[in-house]
């Protein structure tokens, strides 16, 4: 199994298959070995297992027009400033791309895809990595790449919105990483690869991540989020993350423990998946015990700190009740439930026993909609704090969704909250419903999900960086400066308070953002 490792010194001396991400982060493949042995090495300061992560869009049929572009105020920026994203690299971490689609053809029919890493293929991987096949710009132009389309077409649709010929940044160069069955470690590899490609070309870079997971505290406390934050500060780059489709999914529960109190958190399971996880996070100061009650009435007994594995017929429950680490003051209890398809179905209870309580607040998450659908759900869910990782990290731009024809927030869009320091977990919203985009295999279709909202912002960031970095109007227009101007220019309603859980700072409005940038340039700021 793969693990994310934060390290010092010579990590290769441990002898495990290793991929170096930077001077602090690496990916180690431990096979079947117990990861606790890692802490015996002074080079390892912390580690966490790789987690599953899912794409955040679905396909819907139906003809569409340019309503989404108009809703984000993109066409006026094209006309007034002549921006296309030329000179900027748009990097996509997704399910693949249809290289033959006209959306990705440039002058004289030459592909605008300048680099491709197919993690699912056998071949020569990029330098520093151990698997997959890397294809250069020359190999892509010569047609030497095997079919890289995915059946879902997720990556093709996302890429076309961000940088297709009819997308937001039609002149940008494109780099794609095609993921296998995605895990957090795959996302980390892809981000490093794309930043490397941008640096080799001397180009500013926007990376679009339209994938998400519920595994984590949602407060930026995992190694996965820490690496994304660190990468977002590397070079002239911007990282854009979809907020997820969990807003109406009933996969988040928020509650309060009381001293000597008992609280039942009920949830239904109805899935053909053979494993689901339940991730609970609480304040370490609070003393509490938990118990899982199965649909047949059997119970695990009190679950205290430590690791336990229990069997109930064909169902296995593995419980990891951890203590804080040096990078997180919170305490996690992770329950992995395994069983045959349909074998876990029914009404479950997580029984919470409060001991000595100072804070009392706790959060629980089920897997995402893309993993288990809406029939595995809490009976009394909490819609806020449903934004998925890595959009919960501090430095990326986190993007929710709205319906372009009505201007109303998409009910499925992942919601944020503000933390105690006032940091908002959602930055802004972009079109996410019925977005017309390229379909793998040819033609067009309509897609829905925050996967489609994120590339609107990625394309907008590419246009901004062409104006600022490439044309020399603002050499510092990347990272948090791009986020700040996008949030300042966002369209806000007079009837709402901002930032808020559903909209962040408002709707993407590139016209207002560019006007602000020009005003600051004219004032010498």
C-alpha positions in Angstrom: 0.0 0.0 0.0 1.1 3.6 -0.7 1.8 6.2 2.0 2.3 9.9 1.9 5.5 10.6 4.0 6.8 13.9 5.3 10.5 13.5 5.8 14.0 15.0 6.4 17.3 13.7 5.2 17.8 10.8 2.9 14.5 9.1 2.4 15.9 6.6 -0.2 18.0 5.0 2.5 14.9 3.3 3.9 15.0 0.9 1.0 11.3 1.1 0.0 10.1 2.0 -3.5 10.1 5.8 -3.3 8.9 8.7 -5.4 10.2 12.1 -4.4 7.8 15.0 -4.6 10.0 17.7 -3.1 12.4 18.3 -0.2 9.7 17.4 2.4 7.2 15.0 0.8 7.6 11.6 -0.8 5.4 8.6 -1.7 6.5 5.2 -0.3 5.1 1.8 -1.3 5.2 -0.4 1.8 3.5 -3.4 0.3 1.9 -5.4 3.2 4.3 -4.0 5.8 2.9 -2.3 8.9 3.3 1.4 8.4 4.0 2.0 12.1 7.5 0.7 11.5 8.1 4.0 9.5 8.3 5.9 12.8 11.4 3.9 13.7 13.3 5.8 11.0 14.5 9.3 12.1 14.0 10.5 8.5 10.2 10.1 8.8 8.4 12.9 10.7 4.8 11.8 9.7 2.8 9.7 7.3 -0.7 9.0 6.2 -2.2 6.3 3.9 -3.3 7.1 0.4 -7.1 7.7 0.1 -9.6 7.2 -2.7 -10.7 10.4 -4.5 -13.5 10.8 -7.0 -14.4 12.9 -10.1 -17.1 15.5 -9.5 -19.3 15.7 -12.6 -22.1 13.7 -14.3 -23.4 13.8 -17.9 -26.8 15.1 -18.9 -28.3 15.2 -22.4 -29.7 18.3 -24.1 -28.7 21.1 -26.3 -27.0 24.1 -24.7 -25.9 27.6 -25.7 -23.2 30.0 -24.4 -25.2 30.9 -21.4 -22.5 29.7 -19.0 -19.8 31.8 -20.5 -22.1 34.9 -20.4 -23.0 34.2 -16.8 -19.3 34.3 -15.8 -18.7 37.4 -18.0 -16.0 35.8 -20.1 -16.8 37.0 -23.7 -16.5 40.7 -22.9 -13.0 40.1 -21.6 -12.0 38.3 -24.8 -13.3 41.2 -26.9 -11.9 44.1 -24.8 -8.5 42.7 -23.9 -7.9 40.2 -26.7 -7.0 37.6 -24.1 -6.9 33.9 -25.0 -4.5 32.4 -22.4 -1.6 32.3 -24.8 1.7 31.7 -23.0 0.0 30.0 -20.0 0.0 26.3 -19.3 -3.3 24.9 -18.2 -2.6 21.6 -16.4 -5.4 19.1 -15.8 -5.5 16.1 -13.4 -8.4 14.0 -14.7 -9.6 10.9 -16.4 -7.9 11.5 -19.8 -8.5 13.6 -22.9 -9.7 12.9 -26.4 -6.7 14.2 -28.4 -8.6 13.9 -31.6 -11.4 16.2 -30.6 -11.4 19.5 -32.5 -11.6 21.5 -29.3 -7.9 20.7 -28.7 -6.6 21.5 -32.2 -4.7 24.7 -32.8 -3.2 26.3 -35.9 -2.8 24.0 -38.9 -4.4 21.2 -37.0 -1.6 20.9 -34.5 -2.5 19.6 -31.0 -2.5 22.2 -28.2 -1.7 19.4 -25.8 2.0 19.8 -25.1 2.5 17.0 -22.5 0.6 13.9 -21.4 1.2 11.5 -18.6 -1.0 8.4 -18.8 -0.7 6.8 -15.4 -2.8 3.9 -16.6 -0.5 2.9 -19.5 2.8 0.9 -19.7 5.7 2.9 -21.1 8.4 5.3 -20.1 7.3 7.3 -17.0 8.4 10.9 -16.4 11.7 11.4 -14.7 11.5 10.6 -11.0 8.4 8.4 -11.2 8.0 4.7 -11.4 4.9 4.0 -13.6 2.8 5.2 -16.5 3.7 6.5 -19.9 4.9 10.1 -20.7 4.3 11.6 -24.1 6.1 14.7 -25.3 4.8 17.5 -27.4 6.6 16.0 -30.5 5.1 12.5 -29.9 1.6 14.0 -29.5 1.9 16.1 -32.6 3.2 13.0 -34.5 0.2 11.0 -33.5 2.3 8.5 -31.5 -0.1 8.4 -28.5 -2.5 5.4 -28.1 -6.1 6.1 -27.4 -6.3 8.0 -24.1 -10.0 8.6 -23.9 -11.9 7.6 -20.8 -15.4 6.1 -21.0 -16.8 8.8 -18.7 -15.3 11.6 -20.8 -14.9 13.6 -17.5 -11.4 14.8 -18.4 -12.3 15.7 -22.0 -15.2 17.8 -20.8 -13.3 19.6 -18.0 -10.3 20.4 -20.4 -12.6 21.8 -23.0 -14.3 24.2 -20.6 -10.9 25.5 -19.3 -8.9 25.6 -22.5 -10.8 24.2 -25.5 -11.2 26.2 -28.7 -14.6 27.3 -27.4 -13.6 27.3 -23.8 -12.5 30.1 -21.5 -8.8 30.1 -22.5 -8.7 28.9 -26.1 -5.1 30.0 -26.7 -3.5 28.3 -23.6 -1.3 25.3 -23.9 -2.6 22.1 -22.3 -0.9 19.4 -20.2 -2.9 16.4 -19.0 -2.4 13.7 -16.4 -4.7 10.7 -16.9 -5.4 9.1 -13.6 -6.0 5.4 -12.9 -8.5 4.7 -10.1 -7.6 7.9 -8.4 -6.0 8.2 -5.0 -4.6 11.1 -3.1 -1.0 10.0 -4.0 -1.9 10.0 -7.7 -3.1 13.6 -7.4 0.2 14.6 -5.6 2.3 13.0 -8.4 0.2 14.8 -11.0 0.6 18.2 -9.4 4.4 17.8 -9.2 4.6 16.7 -12.8 2.5 19.6 -14.1 4.5 22.2 -12.1 7.7 20.6 -13.5 6.4 20.9 -17.0 5.6 24.6 -16.5 9.0 25.3 -15.1 10.7 23.5 -18.0 8.8 25.8 -20.4 9.2 29.0 -18.3 5.4 29.4 -18.3 3.0 30.4 -15.6 0.7 27.5 -14.8 -2.9 26.9 -13.7 -3.7 23.4 -12.3 -7.3 22.3 -12.3 -8.4 19.6 -9.7 -12.0 18.5 -10.3 -11.7 15.6 -7.9 -12.6 15.3 -4.2 -12.8 13.2 -1.1 -14.4 13.3 2.3 -11.5 11.6 4.1 -10.1 14.3 6.4 -10.9 16.8 9.0 -11.9 19.4 6.3 -9.6 22.0 8.1 -6.5 21.5 6.0 -4.8 19.1 8.5 -3.8 16.2 6.3 -0.5 15.7 4.6 -2.4 15.6 1.3 -3.7 19.2 1.9 -0.4 20.3 3.2 1.3 19.2 0.0 -1.3 20.9 -2.2 -0.8 24.1 -0.2 3.0 23.9 -0.6 2.7 23.3 -4.3 0.3 26.3 -4.7 3.2 28.4 -3.5 5.7 27.0 -6.1 6.6 29.1 -9.1 4.1 31.3 -10.9 1.1 29.0 -10.4 -2.5 28.8 -9.4 -4.3 25.7 -8.2 -8.1 25.5 -8.6 -10.2 22.9 -6.8 -13.8 21.9 -7.2 -15.8 22.1 -4.0 -17.6 18.8 -4.5 -21.2 17.7 -4.9 -22.0 17.0 -1.3 -24.2 19.9 -0.5 -27.4 17.9 -0.7 -25.9 14.5 -0.3 -26.6 14.0 3.4 -23.1 12.8 4.0 -22.1 15.2 6.8 -23.2 15.2 10.4 -22.4 17.8 13.0 -23.2 17.3 16.6 -22.2 18.1 20.2 -21.0 15.7 22.9 -22.3 16.4 26.4 -20.8 15.4 29.7 -22.1 11.9 30.6 -24.5 12.2 27.7 -25.4 9.6 25.0 -26.1 10.6 21.4 -27.1 8.3 18.5 -26.0 9.3 15.0 -28.1 7.2 12.6 -27.2 6.5 9.0 -28.5 4.2 6.3 -26.3 2.1 4.0 -27.6 1.0 0.6 -24.8 0.3 -1.8 -23.2 -2.4 -4.0 -19.7 -1.3 -2.9 -17.7 -3.7 -0.8 -16.2 -1.0 1.5 -17.4 2.2 2.9 -15.8 4.5 5.5 -17.0 6.6 8.3 -14.7 9.5 9.3 -15.3 11.2 12.7 -13.2 14.2 13.9 -13.4 15.7 17.4 -11.4 17.8 19.8 -8.7 15.8 21.5 -9.4 17.5 24.8 -12.9 15.9 24.9 -13.0 12.4 26.4 -15.5 10.2 24.6 -16.1 6.6 23.6 -18.0 5.4 20.6 -19.9 2.2 19.5 -21.2 1.0 16.2 -24.6 -0.7 16.2 -25.3 -2.9 13.1 -28.7 -3.1 11.4 -29.2 -6.6 13.0 -28.7 -5.1 16.5 -25.2 -6.4 17.0 -22.7 -3.9 18.4 -19.0 -3.4 18.5 -18.8 -2.5 22.1 -17.0 0.6 23.3 -14.3 1.8 20.9 -11.5 3.5 22.7 -8.1 4.8 21.4 -6.3 2.2 19.4 -7.0 -0.1 16.5 -9.5 -2.9 16.5 -10.9 -5.3 13.9 -14.2 -7.1 14.5 -16.2 -9.5 12.4 -20.0 -9.9 12.3 -20.7 -12.7 9.9 -19.8 -11.4 6.4 -19.2 -7.9 7.6 -15.9 -6.7 9.0 -15.4 -3.4 10.9 -11.8 -2.1 11.2 -11.6 0.9 13.6 -8.7 3.2 13.8 -9.1 5.6 16.8 -6.0 7.8 16.6 -4.4 10.4 18.8 -3.2 13.9 17.6 -0.1 14.2 15.4 2.4 17.0 15.3 0.4 18.5 12.3 -3.1 18.2 13.7 -4.6 18.8 17.2 -7.8 17.1 16.2 -8.6 13.4 16.9 -9.9 11.1 14.2 -11.9 7.8 14.5 -11.9 6.1 11.1 -14.3 3.1 10.6 -13.8 0.9 7.5 -16.7 -1.3 6.9 -16.3 -4.3 4.5 -18.9 -6.7 3.3 -20.3 -8.3 0.1 -22.4 -6.1 -2.2 -25.6 -5.3 -0.3 -24.4 -7.1 2.8 -24.0 -3.9 4.8 -27.5 -2.4 3.8 -29.7 -1.2 6.6 -29.9 1.3 9.4 -26.7 1.8 11.4 -26.1 3.7 14.6 -22.9 5.4 15.8 -23.5 5.7 19.5 -21.5 8.5 21.2 -20.7 8.5 24.9 -19.5 11.8 26.4 -17.1 11.8 29.3 -15.2 14.9 30.4 -16.2 17.5 27.8 -14.8 20.9 27.2 -15.7 21.6 23.6 -18.1 18.9 22.5 -18.2 19.7 18.8 -17.6 16.8 16.4 -18.1 16.1 12.7 -18.7 12.8 10.8 -18.5 12.2 7.1 -19.6 9.3 4.8 -18.0 8.8 1.4 -18.9 11.1 -1.5 -21.9 10.9 -3.8 -19.7 9.6 -6.6 -18.7 6.7 -4.4 -21.9 5.6 -2.7 -24.8 7.7 -4.1 -27.5 9.3 -2.1 -29.0 6.2 -0.5 -26.1 5.9 1.9 -26.8 8.9 4.1 -27.3 10.4 7.6 -30.9 10.6 8.8 -30.2 14.1 10.2 -27.5 15.6 8.0 -25.8 19.0 8.2 -25.3 20.6 4.8 -22.6 23.1 5.8 -18.9 21.9 5.8 -19.6 19.6 2.8 -16.8 21.0 0.7 -14.4 18.1 -0.2 -10.7 17.8 0.1 -8.4 19.3 -1.3 -10.6 22.4 -1.8 -10.3 22.7 2.0 -6.6 23.6 1.8 -5.7 27.2 2.3 -3.9 28.3 -0.9 -6.0 26.8 -3.8 -9.1 28.6 -5.1 -12.1 26.6 -4.0 -15.1 26.7 -6.4 -18.7 25.9 -5.8 -21.5 25.9 -8.4 -24.5 27.8 -9.6 -27.2 27.4 -12.3 -26.4 29.8 -15.1 -30.0 30.3 -16.4 -31.4 31.3 -13.0 -28.4 32.5 -11.1 -29.3 30.3 -8.1 -26.8 28.2 -6.2 -26.7 24.5 -7.2 -28.2 22.5 -4.3 -25.5 19.8 -4.7 -22.6 22.3 -4.5 -20.3 21.6 -1.6 -20.6 24.2 1.2 -18.0 25.8 3.3 -17.9 27.6 6.7 -15.6 30.1 8.3 -13.1 28.8 10.8 -12.3 30.5 14.2 -9.7 32.6 12.5 -12.2 33.9 9.9 -10.8 31.9 7.0 -13.6 30.9 4.6 -13.5 27.4 3.1 -15.2 28.4 -0.1 -14.0 31.2 -2.4 -16.5 31.7 -5.2 -19.0 30.0 -7.4 -19.1 29.3 -11.2 -21.5 27.7 -13.7 -22.1 24.1 -12.8 -25.4 22.9 -14.3 -26.0 21.9 -17.9 -22.6 23.1 -19.0 -22.1 22.3 -22.7 -18.7 20.8 -23.3 -16.7 18.4 -25.5 -17.7 14.7 -25.4 -15.1 12.0 -25.7 -15.4 10.4 -29.1 -16.6 13.6 -30.8 -19.5 16.0 -30.5 -20.8 17.8 -27.4 -22.9 17.1 -24.4 -24.1 18.8 -21.3 -22.4 18.1 -18.0 -23.3 19.0 -14.4 -21.3 19.2 -11.2 -18.7 21.4 -9.5 -16.1 19.6 -11.8 -17.5 21.9 -14.5 -17.4 25.0 -12.3 -13.7 24.7 -11.4 -12.4 24.9 -15.1 -14.3 28.2 -15.6 -12.1 29.6 -12.8 -9.0 27.9 -14.1 -9.6 29.4 -17.6 -10.3 32.8 -16.0 -7.0 32.5 -14.1 -5.2 31.7 -17.3 -6.5 34.8 -19.0 -5.5 36.9 -16.0 -2.0 35.6 -16.0 -1.6 36.2 -19.7 -2.6 39.8 -19.1 -0.4 40.1 -16.0 2.6 37.8 -16.2 3.0 37.1 -19.9 2.2 40.6 -21.1 4.0 42.2 -18.2 1.1 44.2 -16.8 1.4 42.6 -13.3 4.4 40.2 -12.9 3.0 39.1 -9.5 -0.4 38.0 -10.7 -0.4 34.4 -9.6 -1.3 32.4 -6.5 -3.1 34.3 -3.8 -3.1 37.6 -5.8 -5.3 35.9 -8.5 -7.6 34.5 -5.8 -7.9 37.9 -4.2 -8.9 39.7 -7.4 -11.3 37.0 -8.4 -13.0 37.1 -5.0 -13.1 40.9 -5.0 -14.7 41.1 -8.4 -17.2 38.3 -7.7 -20.9 39.3 -8.2 -22.7 39.6 -4.9 -26.4 39.9 -4.0 -27.5 42.9 -1.8 -29.7 40.4 0.1 -26.9 38.1 1.3 -23.9 38.4 3.7 -20.5 37.4 2.3 -18.5 35.3 2.5 -21.1 32.6 3.1 -21.2 28.9 3.1 -22.9 28.5 -0.3 -21.4 31.3 -2.4 -18.1 32.1 -0.8 -17.5 35.7 -2.0 -20.0 35.5 -4.9 -20.3 34.5 -8.5 -17.4 34.5 -10.9 -17.5 37.8 -12.8 -14.3 38.2 -14.8 -15.3 41.6 -16.2 -15.3 43.2 -12.7 -12.0 41.4 -11.9 -10.3 42.7 -15.0 -11.6 46.2 -14.4 -10.1 46.1 -10.8 -6.8 44.9 -12.2 -6.6 47.7 -14.8 -7.6 50.3 -12.1 -4.8 49.1 -9.9 -2.3 49.2 -12.8 -3.3 52.8 -13.6 -2.8 53.7 -9.9 0.6 52.1 -9.8 -0.5 49.4 -7.3 
